[in-house]
Amino acid sequence: MTNQNGRVWFITGSTSGFGRALVDAARARRERVVATARRPDALAELDGDDVLVLNLDVTRADAIEPALDAAVEHFGRIDVLVNNAGIGLVGALEEMSLDDVRRAMETMFFGPAALMRSVLPRMRAQGSGTIVQVSSQGGRMAGAGVSAYCAAKFALEGLSEAVAGEVAPFGIRVLIVEPGNFRTGLLGRSLRAAAPMEEYAPTVGVTRSYFASADGRQPGDPAKAATAIMTALDADDPPLRLVLGGDAVEGIRGRYEELSAELARWEQLARSTAFQATAG
C-alpha cells in the first residue's frame, strides 16, 4: 500500500473533525495528503510539499473525476481514500422534506459511492489501496429523530461490506469506521434540524434536546480517533469494521444482544415458512 515516499491520502471533509484530524495525523507521519473540502479557503493555513488542497463537493458527480485526476497528477497515486464528508440531520421523517432525505443520501451515500467507483480503477492498476468509510454507530443502530442520517449510514455500510469482498482479490481493503459521540461539529455547525411538530415531542424531542446539550461535550477525541484509524490500517489483519468510543462499543453490543434475543424469540415462526415435502 505504500511506496518510497509514503502513502498518499485523499480525504473528503477535511476542514474539521475526523477529516482534519486525519490530515494532521498523516502529515505527522510524513505521508502526503490531498485535503478536500467544499470551502477550501478554510484550509488556507495548510502549506507544504506534502499537502494539496482541493475544492470538492462530493454531491457533485462531475467534480469527482477532476479531483482524483488532480491528486494523481500531483502525487502520482492515491493509496488511501477517506470518505469523511458528512452532515447532521435531526427530525422525524414526517417533519423532513424529501429534499432533506436526498441531501443526506447524496452527501453520505452517493458521494462516497461515486468516489469509490472512480478510485477503484486507479487502485486496481497499482495493485493496492485502502478505502476508509467514516460511518457511525448510527450505521448499525437507529433511533427516533435520525432516520435520514441512519438511512444513509446503513446504506453506506451495506455497500462497503459488499465492495470489500469484490475488491479483496486486487489487494484493496475497506475499513468501515463507526464512531460514537466525538467532539466534532456534527451536532453543532453541521447539524440541520427540521421544523418540529408537536406530535413528535415525546420521541424526537428527546433526541433534539440531547443533541443540544451534548454539542461540545462529547466524550470522544477526534485526534485519538485518527490515531486509532492509523493503528487499524497498519495492522497485519485489519478489521472490516472499527468501532470507536466506549459509548459506541456499549451501544452496538447492546443492540446486537437485542437483535439476537428477538431472532431467538421468533425463530420458530421464521422456520415454519419452508415448503413441506410431499409424498410420492
N, C-alpha and C positions, 0 to 999 in steps of 0.2 A: 504493500500500500504506500510505501514511501520511496523517494528517490534520494539522490545525494544531497539535495537541498532541503530535505524535509517535506512534510505533507503540504498540500495546497488545500485550504478550506474555502468553501463558498457558503456563506451564511446569510440567510434572509432575516429581516427584522433585527438589524444589528445595532440599533440606536440605544437600546436599554435592555434590562432584564437578562434572560438567558443568552440572547444573541450577543449583547455587548460583553457579557462575562466570558463567553466562548472566544470572542475576538481577542480579548486581553489574555486569556489563558494560552491560546495558540501562539500568540506573538511572544509571550514569556518563554515559550519552549523553542523559540527561534524557528517557528514554522510560519508559512506565508498565508495571508488571509485576503479573500475578496469579501469585503463588508458591504452588504447591500441594504438599502432602505428606501422607503417612499420619500423621505426627506434627507437626502444625503448631506445637506448643509449641517445637520445635527452631528455629523461625523467629521466635521472640518478639522478637528484637532488631531485626527489620525494622520500620521505622516511617516514616511519611510519607504525604503525599497521593499519591505516585507508586506505592504498592505496596498490594496487597490480598493477605492471606494466607488461604488456604482449606484446609480438610481435604478430601483426596481420595485414596481408594484406587482406583486405576484398574481393579482387578479386580472392583469393584462396579458393575455396569452401571446400577443405579438411582441412583448418585451422580453420574453424568456430566452429565446434563441440568441438574440443580440447580446444579452448579458453574459450568457455562457461562452459565446464566441469571444467576447472581450476578455473574459477571465483566462481562457486558454491562450489567447494571443499574448497576454501579458506575462503569464506564469508558465505556460506550456502544458498544463494539465489541471485536472481537478481530482483530488484524492478523496475529499470528504464534502458531501453536500449536506448542509444542515437546514432542514425546513423548520424554521422557528417562527416566522411571521404569524401573528395571531391577533385576535380581538376578543374582548369580553362582551358578553351579551346576557342580560338578565331580564326575565319576563316570561309569563305564561305564553303558550303557543297562541292562545286566543288574543292576548294583548299585543302580540307582534304582527307586523305585516309580513307578507311573503317575501318582500324585498329584504327584510331583516334576516330571514332564514337563508335566502340566497346569498346574502353578503357573508354570512358565517361560513357557508359551504364553499363559496368561491375563495375565501381567504385561507381556510384551514383544511380544505379537501382538494378542490380542483386546482388551486395554485400549486400545492405540493405534488399532486399527481402529474401536472404538466412539467414541472421541474424534473421529477424522477424520470419521466418518459424521455425528456430531452437529454438528460445527462447520461443515461444508460449506454447509448452507443459509444460515447467517449470512454466510459469506464470499461466497457467490453473490449474496446480496441487496445487499451493499456493493460488489460488482464487483472485489474484490481480496482478497489474503491469501496467506500462506505457511505451509506445514506442514513443520516440521523434524523428521525422524525420526532420533533418535540410535541408530544401528545399531552396527556394529563391523566390524573386519576379519574377524571371525567371521561376518559376513553374506555373505562371498564365498569363504571357505575354512574348512574344518573339520578337526578333529584328534581323536585319541583323548582321551576324558575330558570333552569339551564338547559331546556330542551334543545334549542338550536345549537348551542355550543357543544353539548354532548353528542348530538347527531353528527356534527362534523368530525369530532374526535373519534367516535365509534367507527365512522366510515374510513377515516384515515388509518386506524389500526387494522381493520379488515383488509384494506388494500395493501398495507405494508407487510402483513403476515404472508399474504399470498405472493407478493413480489419477492419476498425473501427466498421462498422456495424456487421461484423462477430464475433468479439470478445467481444463486449459490454456485452453480457449476462454472460460472465465469470469474470466480474469485471476488465477487461483490457481496458485501454484507449489509444487512439492515439492522439498525438499532432503534427501537421504539422507546422513547424516554417518557416516563409517566410521573411528573412531579405532583406533589401535593400543594400545600399553600406556601408559596415563596414570595419574598418581598420584591415583587415586580410591579409594573403599572397595570396589571390585568384587572384589578379591582378599583383602579383609580382612573388615570387619564385614558386608558384603553378600553374602559367599560362603557358600553351603550346600554341604556335602560329604556325598556318600552314603557309607555304611559300605563300606570297601574289601574286595574279595575278593582272595585271594592270587593267583588265576589271572590277574588283570589288572595285577599289579605291574609286569611288564616294559613295559606300554604306558601305561595310565592312571596308574600310579605315577609315571612320569616327569613327567606333567603336574601331578600333585599336588605333587611336590617343587618344580617350577618356580614354581608359584603361591605356595607358602610362602616361597620365597627372594626372589621378586620384589616381594611386597607392601611398599609404602612406598619402593621403589627404582625404580619405573617411570620411564622417561626423559621421558614427556610431561607438560607443564604444563597443567592444565585452564584456567587463566586465558588462556594463549596460544591454546588451542583455541577459547575463546569469542570472542576477537578475530578468529581466522581465520573462524569461522562468520559473524560480523558482516560481514567483508570480502566473503565469498561472497554473502551476501544483498544487499549493496549494489551488486554488480557488474551491469553492463548485460546481460551474458549469463551468468547464474549456472549452475553445473553441476547435473546431476541428482544426482551422487554427489561428495562431498567427502571424500577420504582425508586423515586427519590423523596425522602422525607418520612419521618416516623408516622405522621398522620396519614400519609398515603398507604404505607405498609398496613397499618391497622384498618383503615377503611376498606381497602381492597380485600384483605384477608377476611374481614367480617362479611363483606358482600358475597364472597365465594362460599363461605360457610352457609349463608342463607340460600344461595342457589343450589348447593349440594343437598341441603335439607328439603328444599322444595322438590327437587328431582326425585329424591327417595320417596317423598310423600305421594307423588303422583306417578310413580314408576309402573305400578300395576295397570293403571288405566292406559298409560302410554304403550305398554306391551300388548294390550288387548286389541290393538288395531291391525294386527297381522292377518293376512289371508289364512284361512283354515284349509288344510289339505283335505281333499275329498276322496272317498273310496272309489276304487276302480280306475 
